[in-house]
């Protein structure tokens, strides 16, 4: 019997424990009003924020709520529009007449920024600070000019930028934890070297000052072809020999003219001597001198004909064997020219050190003077032709630095400098052609390659810059968010300059040392867009 009773009690024990636990929960709920404690209190801590110090409207501690207490952010509480979060005296939603009267007074025409946020005129506005130790390390352009009398009427976009009050808005986070949850990261405004550039389409080609299309100056037959495409040669090397009858006739004419000149010169000397002795008349002397001059002219023409073919003639008389081998190398064996070579050969020579890039002649082929036989180039120097938009052409100057990167090339870009700017605009593409000379000693750049070229039009060794991700476009102007408190950020309008792979130049709006939001800046932009009507952007026409 006792054993049976024990088993009954053991079986009922779980049910009794559950009933006791439910009773304890009921007593605790009755005493606390059924309000669960916060996690920190369960582990011995206290609530992070006093329930009485919480602004439910803006979801931040009431003692730090700048929307309810604008004086905490340096604003005048008596002059504050709580509905739209801007000073009452500048709230264009409540006072649309300000769009025509009052807002324009808060505009720095010199720098294209609100006067109340122009750090160039008022550097004391800058709120410099240090990045948190655990923050991601960040080390780090359209010009706006003052409108002058007679300038074009102000556009809607310009007027919207001048009249909106976005720069008066601030964004506040409830805590550092909420900033982390939103992915907010901070970076510092810095000074760094920046370069303003124009990115254009471009194509590479041979440097035309070191490129040649070679032909024979005399019609004939290809007697020997010495080189093929790809051969690297020096100035004066023979590319091909052309057997040209016209060369043979020119050499024969030189021999005849030379013999005639020598004969008439001797005859004139004899007549002159006889005339001095009284055996000849002055008329005979004149005829002999005239014949000698005529022969001299014929000799001059014969020499000039061969010189025009490119043959170098020594001064004075030339013997027949020398004329026959005129133009042939002194060491015939060195160029595969035997002693029995024809006397009417014309050599096609390299005009400079370079490479044969094309050949259009074979052995035994008939050639004419108007036919291109070889193309040669000095590939250590190349040219890059760029198509610059007409609107940007005025910024490009001779000597400007150029970086050209061929399409699908993994190598570093090739550097050069602008050497020529066209004086005409292409009527079809409305672009201006610009050519740059680039060094190609490694031979990596090939002619006719397409790519993109960056022309540097302005350099600044100490430009004010922020990480590009810090800049946001809010509808009528670019803004960044400057930290003015641990969890408070001021919207600041900025004027952009040039941009590179990671940074954007700021020509006005912030100063070096200020801390701005980088990653996550779009979160703050979405917050200020909620107050955009209050800033007056949409009201501007």
C-alpha positions as CSV (number, residue, x, y, z in Angstrom):
1,X,0.0,0.0,0.0
2,X,2.8,2.4,0.9
3,X,4.7,1.7,-2.3
4,X,1.5,2.4,-4.3
5,X,1.0,5.7,-2.5
6,X,4.6,6.8,-3.3
7,X,4.2,6.1,-7.0
8,X,1.0,8.2,-7.1
9,X,2.7,11.2,-5.4
10,X,5.7,11.0,-7.8
11,X,3.5,10.9,-10.8
12,X,1.6,14.0,-9.7
13,X,4.7,16.0,-8.8
14,X,5.2,17.7,-12.3
15,X,1.6,18.9,-12.2
16,X,2.0,20.3,-8.8
17,X,5.2,22.2,-9.8
18,X,3.4,23.7,-12.8
19,X,0.5,24.9,-10.6
20,X,3.0,26.4,-8.1
21,X,4.9,28.3,-11.0
22,X,1.6,29.6,-12.5
23,X,0.7,30.9,-9.0
24,X,4.0,32.7,-8.6
25,X,3.6,34.3,-12.0
26,X,0.1,35.5,-11.1
27,X,1.4,37.1,-7.9
28,X,4.3,38.8,-9.7
29,X,2.0,40.1,-12.5
30,X,-0.4,41.5,-10.0
31,X,2.3,43.4,-8.2
32,X,4.1,44.8,-11.4
33,X,1.0,45.5,-13.4
34,X,2.0,42.8,-15.9
35,X,4.9,45.0,-17.2
36,X,8.0,43.0,-18.2
37,X,11.4,44.4,-17.0
38,X,14.1,45.4,-19.6
39,X,16.8,43.0,-20.4
40,X,19.5,45.1,-18.7
41,X,17.4,45.1,-15.4
42,X,17.1,41.3,-15.5
43,X,21.0,41.0,-15.4
44,X,21.4,43.5,-12.6
45,X,21.6,46.8,-14.7
46,X,19.2,49.7,-15.0
47,X,17.3,51.1,-17.9
48,X,19.5,53.2,-20.3
49,X,17.0,56.0,-20.6
50,X,14.6,57.2,-17.9
51,X,11.0,56.6,-19.1
52,X,10.2,60.2,-18.2
53,X,13.1,61.4,-20.3
54,X,11.9,60.1,-23.7
55,X,10.4,62.0,-26.6
56,X,8.0,59.5,-28.1
57,X,7.3,61.9,-31.1
58,X,10.9,61.9,-32.3
59,X,12.1,58.6,-30.7
60,X,15.1,60.1,-28.9
61,X,15.8,61.1,-25.3
62,X,13.8,64.2,-24.6
63,X,16.7,66.0,-22.9
64,X,18.7,65.7,-26.2
65,X,15.8,66.2,-28.7
66,X,16.9,69.1,-30.9
67,X,13.5,69.1,-32.6
68,X,11.7,69.9,-29.3
69,X,14.6,71.9,-27.9
70,X,16.4,73.6,-30.9
71,X,18.5,75.6,-28.5
72,X,20.5,72.4,-27.9
73,X,21.8,72.7,-31.5
74,X,22.6,76.4,-31.2
75,X,19.2,77.6,-32.7
76,X,16.9,80.2,-31.4
77,X,14.0,78.4,-29.7
78,X,11.8,81.5,-30.0
79,X,12.4,81.5,-33.8
80,X,11.7,77.9,-34.6
81,X,9.1,76.2,-36.7
82,X,8.6,72.9,-34.9
83,X,6.3,71.6,-37.7
84,X,9.0,71.7,-40.4
85,X,12.2,71.7,-38.3
86,X,13.7,75.0,-39.6
87,X,13.9,78.6,-38.2
88,X,10.4,80.2,-38.3
89,X,11.9,83.3,-40.1
90,X,13.1,81.1,-42.9
91,X,10.3,78.5,-43.2
92,X,9.0,78.9,-46.7
93,X,6.2,76.4,-46.1
94,X,4.7,78.6,-43.5
95,X,5.8,81.9,-45.2
96,X,5.9,81.3,-49.0
97,X,6.4,85.0,-49.5
98,X,10.0,84.5,-48.4
99,X,10.7,82.8,-51.7
100,X,10.5,86.2,-53.3
101,X,11.7,88.5,-50.6
102,X,13.7,87.0,-47.7
103,X,15.5,83.9,-48.6
104,X,17.7,85.4,-51.3
105,X,19.4,87.5,-48.7
106,X,20.9,84.3,-47.3
107,X,22.9,83.6,-50.4
108,X,26.6,84.0,-51.1
109,X,26.7,84.8,-54.8
110,X,30.5,84.7,-54.8
111,X,30.7,81.0,-53.8
112,X,27.3,79.8,-54.8
113,X,26.3,78.7,-51.3
114,X,23.9,79.8,-48.6
115,X,25.6,82.7,-46.7
116,X,24.7,81.1,-43.4
117,X,26.6,77.9,-44.5
118,X,29.4,79.4,-46.5
119,X,32.6,78.3,-44.7
120,X,34.7,80.2,-47.2
121,X,33.3,83.5,-46.0
122,X,32.7,82.3,-42.4
123,X,35.3,79.7,-41.5
124,X,34.1,79.9,-37.9
125,X,31.1,77.8,-39.0
126,X,33.3,74.8,-39.4
127,X,32.7,72.1,-36.7
128,X,36.0,70.3,-36.6
129,X,36.3,67.1,-34.7
130,X,38.1,63.8,-34.3
131,X,37.0,60.4,-35.6
132,X,36.1,57.7,-33.1
133,X,38.9,55.3,-32.6
134,X,36.9,52.4,-34.0
135,X,35.7,54.4,-37.0
136,X,36.8,53.3,-40.4
137,X,39.9,55.3,-41.4
138,X,39.3,57.6,-44.3
139,X,42.2,59.6,-45.7
140,X,41.3,61.3,-48.2
141,X,33.8,69.8,-59.8
142,X,31.5,72.4,-61.5
143,X,32.5,76.0,-61.0
144,X,29.8,78.4,-59.8
145,X,30.5,82.1,-60.5
146,X,28.7,85.2,-59.3
147,X,25.9,86.2,-61.6
148,X,26.8,89.5,-63.3
149,X,24.7,92.2,-64.9
150,X,23.6,91.1,-68.4
151,X,24.0,87.4,-67.6
152,X,21.4,84.8,-68.7
153,X,18.2,84.7,-66.6
154,X,18.3,82.5,-63.5
155,X,17.0,79.0,-64.2
156,X,14.5,77.1,-62.1
157,X,17.2,74.8,-60.8
158,X,19.5,77.7,-59.8
159,X,16.6,79.4,-58.1
160,X,15.6,76.3,-56.2
161,X,19.2,75.9,-54.9
162,X,19.2,79.5,-53.9
163,X,15.9,79.6,-52.1
164,X,15.6,76.1,-50.4
165,X,16.5,75.8,-46.7
166,X,17.8,72.3,-46.7
167,X,21.0,73.4,-45.1
168,X,19.0,74.4,-42.0
169,X,17.9,70.9,-41.3
170,X,19.6,68.6,-38.8
171,X,19.4,64.8,-38.3
172,X,19.5,63.3,-34.9
173,X,19.9,59.6,-33.9
174,X,18.6,58.2,-30.7
175,X,21.9,56.7,-29.7
176,X,25.3,55.5,-31.0
177,X,23.8,52.0,-31.2
178,X,21.1,53.2,-33.6
179,X,23.8,54.8,-35.7
180,X,25.6,51.5,-35.9
181,X,22.4,49.7,-36.7
182,X,21.9,52.0,-39.7
183,X,25.4,51.3,-40.9
184,X,26.7,54.9,-40.3
185,X,30.4,55.4,-40.8
186,X,32.3,58.7,-40.4
187,X,35.2,60.2,-42.4
188,X,37.2,63.4,-42.1
189,X,37.4,66.3,-44.5
190,X,41.0,66.5,-45.7
191,X,43.4,68.3,-48.0
192,X,44.9,66.2,-50.7
193,X,46.2,66.6,-54.3
194,X,43.4,66.5,-56.8
195,X,43.3,66.8,-60.6
196,X,40.4,67.9,-62.7
197,X,40.2,66.0,-66.0
198,X,38.2,65.3,-69.1
199,X,37.5,61.7,-70.0
200,X,37.1,61.2,-73.8
201,X,37.2,58.5,-76.5
202,X,40.6,58.1,-78.1
203,X,42.5,55.9,-80.6
204,X,46.2,55.2,-80.9
205,X,48.2,55.6,-84.2
206,X,51.8,55.9,-85.3
207,X,53.5,59.2,-84.7
208,X,53.2,60.9,-88.1
209,X,56.5,62.6,-87.7
210,X,58.1,59.2,-87.5
211,X,56.0,57.3,-90.0
212,X,56.7,56.9,-93.8
213,X,55.2,55.3,-96.8
214,X,58.0,54.4,-99.2
215,X,57.9,54.0,-103.0
216,X,60.4,53.8,-105.8
217,X,61.2,57.1,-107.4
218,X,61.7,55.3,-110.7
219,X,59.6,52.8,-112.5
220,X,61.1,49.3,-112.8
221,X,61.2,45.8,-111.5
222,X,61.9,44.5,-108.0
223,X,65.3,43.0,-108.4
224,X,65.7,42.1,-104.7
225,X,63.5,42.5,-101.6
226,X,65.6,42.5,-98.4
227,X,63.2,42.8,-95.5
228,X,59.7,41.8,-94.3
229,X,57.2,43.3,-91.7
230,X,58.5,43.2,-88.2
231,X,62.1,43.8,-89.0
232,X,63.8,46.4,-86.9
233,X,66.2,48.5,-89.0
234,X,68.4,51.6,-88.8
235,X,68.4,54.7,-90.9
236,X,70.0,54.0,-94.3
237,X,69.3,50.2,-94.3
238,X,68.2,48.9,-97.7
239,X,64.7,47.6,-97.9
240,X,64.6,46.6,-101.6
241,X,66.5,47.1,-104.9
242,X,64.5,48.3,-108.0
243,X,66.0,47.7,-111.4
244,X,65.0,50.9,-113.2
245,X,66.0,51.8,-116.8
246,X,65.5,55.5,-116.0
247,X,68.4,55.2,-113.5
248,X,70.6,53.7,-116.2
249,X,69.8,56.5,-118.6
250,X,70.4,59.2,-115.9
251,X,73.9,57.7,-115.2
252,X,74.7,57.6,-118.9
253,X,73.6,61.2,-119.3
254,X,76.0,62.1,-116.5
255,X,78.9,60.4,-118.3
256,X,78.1,62.2,-121.5
257,X,77.6,65.6,-119.9
258,X,80.8,65.2,-117.9
259,X,82.8,64.2,-121.1
260,X,81.3,67.1,-123.0
261,X,82.1,69.6,-120.2
262,X,85.7,68.4,-120.1
263,X,86.1,68.7,-123.9
264,X,84.5,72.1,-124.3
265,X,86.5,73.4,-121.3
266,X,89.8,72.4,-122.9
267,X,88.7,73.8,-126.3
268,X,87.8,77.1,-124.7
269,X,91.2,77.3,-123.0
270,X,93.0,76.8,-126.3
271,X,90.9,79.4,-128.1
272,X,91.5,81.8,-125.2
273,X,95.3,81.3,-125.4
274,X,95.3,81.7,-129.2
275,X,93.2,84.9,-129.0
276,X,95.6,86.4,-126.5
277,X,98.4,85.6,-129.0
278,X,96.5,87.3,-131.8
279,X,95.7,84.1,-133.8
280,X,92.0,84.0,-132.9
281,X,89.3,86.6,-133.0
282,X,87.2,87.7,-130.0
283,X,84.1,86.2,-131.7
284,X,85.8,82.8,-131.7
285,X,86.7,83.2,-128.1
286,X,83.1,84.0,-127.3
287,X,81.7,81.0,-129.1
288,X,84.1,78.7,-127.3
289,X,83.2,80.1,-124.0
290,X,79.5,79.8,-124.8
291,X,79.9,76.1,-125.7
292,X,81.7,75.5,-122.4
293,X,79.0,77.1,-120.4
294,X,76.3,75.1,-122.3
295,X,78.2,71.9,-121.5
296,X,78.5,72.9,-117.9
297,X,74.7,73.5,-117.6
298,X,74.1,70.0,-119.1
299,X,76.5,68.5,-116.5
300,X,74.7,70.4,-113.7
301,X,71.3,69.0,-114.9
302,X,72.7,65.5,-115.1
303,X,74.0,65.7,-111.6
304,X,70.8,67.2,-110.3
305,X,68.7,64.4,-111.9
306,X,70.7,61.7,-110.0
307,X,70.6,63.8,-106.8
308,X,66.8,63.9,-107.0
309,X,66.8,60.1,-107.1
310,X,68.6,60.2,-103.8
311,X,72.2,59.5,-105.0
312,X,75.0,61.3,-103.2
313,X,77.5,62.6,-105.8
314,X,81.1,63.5,-104.9
315,X,82.5,66.8,-106.0
316,X,84.5,67.0,-109.3
317,X,84.8,64.4,-112.0
318,X,83.6,60.8,-111.5
319,X,85.0,57.9,-113.5
320,X,82.7,55.5,-115.4
321,X,83.1,52.6,-112.9
322,X,82.1,54.9,-110.0
323,X,79.1,56.1,-111.8
324,X,78.1,52.5,-112.7
325,X,78.1,51.6,-109.0
326,X,76.6,54.8,-107.8
327,X,74.1,54.1,-105.0
328,X,75.4,50.7,-104.3
329,X,76.9,50.0,-100.8
330,X,80.6,50.1,-100.4
331,X,80.5,46.5,-99.1
332,X,78.4,44.8,-101.7
333,X,78.5,41.4,-100.0
334,X,77.1,42.9,-96.8
335,X,73.8,43.5,-98.7
336,X,73.8,40.4,-100.9
337,X,74.7,42.6,-103.9
338,X,77.3,40.8,-106.1
339,X,79.9,42.4,-108.3
340,X,77.8,41.7,-111.4
341,X,74.9,43.7,-110.1
342,X,73.2,45.9,-112.8
343,X,74.2,49.5,-113.0
344,X,70.7,50.8,-113.0
345,X,69.6,49.7,-109.5
346,X,67.6,52.1,-107.3
347,X,67.7,51.4,-103.5
348,X,64.7,51.9,-101.3
349,X,66.1,53.0,-97.9
350,X,65.0,53.4,-94.3
351,X,64.6,57.1,-93.6
352,X,65.0,56.6,-89.8
353,X,65.4,54.0,-87.2
354,X,62.2,52.0,-86.9
355,X,60.3,48.9,-87.8
356,X,58.8,47.6,-91.1
357,X,55.0,47.6,-90.5
358,X,53.8,46.7,-94.0
359,X,55.3,45.5,-97.3
360,X,53.5,45.3,-100.7
361,X,56.2,44.1,-103.1
362,X,57.6,40.8,-104.1
363,X,60.6,39.7,-106.2
364,X,60.3,40.4,-109.9
365,X,57.2,42.6,-109.6
366,X,56.8,45.7,-111.7
367,X,56.5,48.8,-109.7
368,X,55.6,52.4,-110.5
369,X,56.5,55.6,-108.6
370,X,53.0,56.1,-107.3
371,X,52.8,52.7,-105.6
372,X,53.6,52.3,-101.9
373,X,56.0,49.4,-101.4
374,X,56.7,49.7,-97.6
375,X,55.3,51.3,-94.5
376,X,57.8,52.0,-91.7
377,X,57.4,53.6,-88.3
378,X,59.3,54.4,-85.2
379,X,57.1,52.6,-82.7
380,X,58.9,53.9,-79.6
381,X,56.8,57.0,-80.0
382,X,53.1,56.9,-80.8
383,X,50.3,59.4,-81.2
384,X,46.8,59.3,-79.5
385,X,44.0,61.2,-81.2
386,X,41.1,62.2,-78.9
387,X,37.6,63.5,-79.6
388,X,36.9,66.2,-77.1
389,X,33.3,67.5,-76.8
390,X,33.0,71.1,-78.0
391,X,31.9,72.2,-74.6
392,X,35.1,70.9,-73.0
393,X,37.6,71.8,-75.7
394,X,38.3,75.3,-74.3
395,X,39.7,73.8,-71.1
396,X,42.3,71.7,-72.9
397,X,45.7,73.4,-73.3
398,X,48.9,72.4,-75.2
399,X,51.2,70.5,-72.9
400,X,48.4,69.1,-70.7
401,X,49.0,65.6,-69.3
402,X,47.2,62.7,-70.8
403,X,46.6,59.2,-69.6
404,X,45.5,56.7,-72.3
405,X,44.2,53.2,-71.5
406,X,43.4,50.9,-74.4
407,X,40.2,48.9,-74.3
408,X,40.5,45.6,-72.5
409,X,44.1,46.4,-71.4
410,X,45.1,45.4,-67.9
411,X,48.4,47.3,-68.0
412,X,49.0,50.8,-66.4
413,X,47.7,53.7,-68.6
414,X,50.3,55.2,-70.9
415,X,51.3,58.8,-70.2
416,X,51.7,61.6,-72.7
417,X,51.2,65.3,-73.4
418,X,48.9,67.3,-75.7
419,X,50.9,68.3,-78.8
420,X,48.1,69.6,-81.1
421,X,44.6,71.0,-80.8
422,X,42.5,71.2,-84.0
423,X,41.2,74.7,-85.0
424,X,37.9,73.2,-86.3
425,X,34.9,71.4,-84.8
426,X,33.7,68.3,-86.6
427,X,30.4,69.2,-88.1
428,X,28.9,65.7,-87.5
429,X,30.1,64.8,-84.0
430,X,30.6,68.3,-82.7
431,X,33.9,67.3,-81.2
432,X,37.4,68.8,-81.5
433,X,40.3,66.6,-82.3
434,X,43.3,66.7,-79.9
435,X,46.5,64.7,-80.4
436,X,48.9,63.7,-77.7
437,X,52.5,62.3,-78.1
438,X,53.1,59.2,-75.9
439,X,56.2,57.2,-75.2
440,X,56.0,53.5,-76.2
441,X,59.4,52.2,-75.5
442,X,58.0,48.9,-74.2
443,X,56.0,48.4,-77.4
444,X,52.8,47.6,-75.5
445,X,50.7,50.2,-77.4
446,X,49.6,49.2,-80.9
447,X,48.4,51.4,-83.7
448,X,44.6,51.8,-84.3
449,X,43.8,50.6,-80.8
450,X,40.7,52.2,-79.3
451,X,40.4,53.3,-75.7
452,X,39.7,56.1,-73.3
453,X,42.0,59.0,-72.5
454,X,41.9,61.3,-69.5
455,X,43.1,64.8,-70.1
456,X,44.2,66.8,-67.0
457,X,42.8,70.3,-67.3
458,X,43.5,71.5,-63.8
459,X,45.6,70.4,-60.8
460,X,45.3,71.4,-57.2
461,X,48.1,70.2,-54.7
462,X,45.9,71.0,-51.7
463,X,42.2,70.5,-52.5
464,X,39.6,70.1,-49.9
465,X,38.1,66.7,-50.4
466,X,35.7,64.1,-48.9
467,X,35.1,60.5,-49.7
468,X,32.7,60.4,-52.7
469,X,30.1,58.3,-50.8
470,X,29.7,61.2,-48.4
471,X,28.1,63.4,-51.1
472,X,24.3,63.1,-51.7
473,X,22.1,64.9,-54.3
474,X,18.9,65.9,-52.5
475,X,16.9,67.3,-55.5
476,X,18.4,70.8,-56.2
477,X,21.8,70.7,-54.6
478,X,24.6,68.5,-53.3
479,X,24.9,68.0,-49.6
480,X,27.1,66.4,-47.0
481,X,26.2,65.7,-43.3
482,X,28.6,67.3,-40.8
483,X,28.8,66.0,-37.3
484,X,28.0,68.7,-34.7
485,X,27.3,66.4,-31.8
486,X,27.7,62.7,-30.9
487,X,24.5,61.8,-32.6
488,X,23.6,65.1,-34.3
489,X,24.4,66.0,-37.9
490,X,24.0,69.3,-39.8
491,X,23.0,69.3,-43.4
492,X,25.6,71.3,-45.3
493,X,25.3,72.4,-49.0
494,X,28.5,71.9,-50.9
495,X,29.9,73.0,-54.3
496,X,31.7,70.1,-56.1
497,X,34.9,70.1,-58.0
498,X,36.7,67.2,-59.6
499,X,36.3,63.6,-58.7
500,X,38.7,60.6,-58.8
501,X,38.2,57.0,-58.0
502,X,37.6,57.6,-54.3
503,X,37.4,61.3,-53.4
504,X,35.4,64.3,-54.5
505,X,36.8,67.9,-54.3
506,X,34.7,70.3,-52.4
507,X,35.1,73.9,-53.6
508,X,32.9,75.3,-50.9
509,X,30.8,74.2,-47.9
510,X,33.2,72.4,-45.6
511,X,36.7,72.9,-44.3
512,X,39.5,70.4,-43.5
513,X,39.1,68.8,-40.1
514,X,35.3,68.5,-40.1
515,X,33.8,65.1,-39.7
516,X,31.2,63.9,-42.2
517,X,29.0,60.8,-42.7
518,X,30.5,58.6,-45.4
519,X,28.9,55.1,-45.5
520,X,25.2,55.4,-44.8
521,X,24.8,59.0,-45.8
522,X,21.8,58.0,-47.9
523,X,20.0,57.2,-44.6
524,X,20.3,60.8,-43.5
525,X,19.3,62.0,-47.0
526,X,16.0,60.1,-46.7
527,X,15.4,61.8,-43.3
528,X,15.8,65.3,-44.7
529,X,13.6,64.5,-47.7
530,X,10.8,64.1,-45.3
531,X,11.2,67.8,-44.5
532,X,11.8,68.9,-48.1
533,X,8.5,70.8,-48.3
534,X,9.5,72.8,-45.2
535,X,12.8,73.7,-46.8
536,X,11.0,75.2,-49.7
537,X,12.5,73.1,-52.5
538,X,9.3,72.0,-54.0
539,X,7.7,75.4,-53.6
540,X,10.3,77.1,-55.9
541,X,9.3,77.5,-59.5
